[in-house]
Amino acid sequence: MQHQVLHAPAFSTLRLDMTEGESILVQPGAMQAMTPGFHIEIQLGLQRGEKRGVFGGMRSVFGGESFFTAIYRAKRDGQHIMLAPEQMGEIRPIEITPESGLMLAPGAFLACTPELSFQLHYAGMKGLLATRGLFFLKTEGSGLLFLSSHGGVIEQPLAEGERFVVDNRNVVAFAQTLSYESVVLTKSLKDSFFSGEGFIVRFTGPGKLIYQTRARPSAGMIRGLFQMVT
């Protein structure tokens, strides 16, 4: 499989050139165009094997993704598919290994090769304040992952004990080796409310942090509260 990111950085699309038998797992609704030689299958969630089913779908929903995942499999050589995320921004391909696993914030997943799988990681109130979601998607195994962002993508490597601060609306993904904590930037909650500077996330290395240059637009009060817990 060959991949190419086009129209970057603001209007990124992903082109995948595939040969017979190759497949890609895709966030539903991301397919933009394709050649006719694909078999399309729908599965529940992003898990493999016995982890699929209704509970697999629910895990993906709690991780901020769709209940379903679309699988596109090339039926013959010389096929290609174009993918585009819902938001305007960058697409970043990342090779994942067990040693370089990531935690994905809600909405970051675009596509991946079928060898890669995910587990739902419950982060509780700590995760809610860190990325506005109670859960992360935790990568398992090895494979190629395609992340999407709102705005551009910045990768920030952190050495052992090194700290770095990011607004909680800008976190895309981070290495499983990073530790993190949510803190208030200002001295009081009143100052946070009026200044617009709410919770920030303080990461401590070692590991890689991936964040976006723009915060996703507000979904409104009611919808926003619902998204915080799903």
Secondary structure, 3 states (H helix, E strand, C coil): CEEEEECCCCECEEEEEECCCCEEEECCCCEEEECCCEEEEEEECCCCHHHCCHHHHHHHHHCCCCCEEEEEEECCCCEEEEECCCCCECEEEEEECHHHCEEECCCCEEEECCCCEEEEEECHHHHHHHHCCCEEEEEECCEEEEEECCECEEEEEECCCCEEEEECCCEEEEECCCEEEEEECCCCHHHHHHHCCCEEEEEECCEEEEEECCCCCCCCHHHHHHHHHC
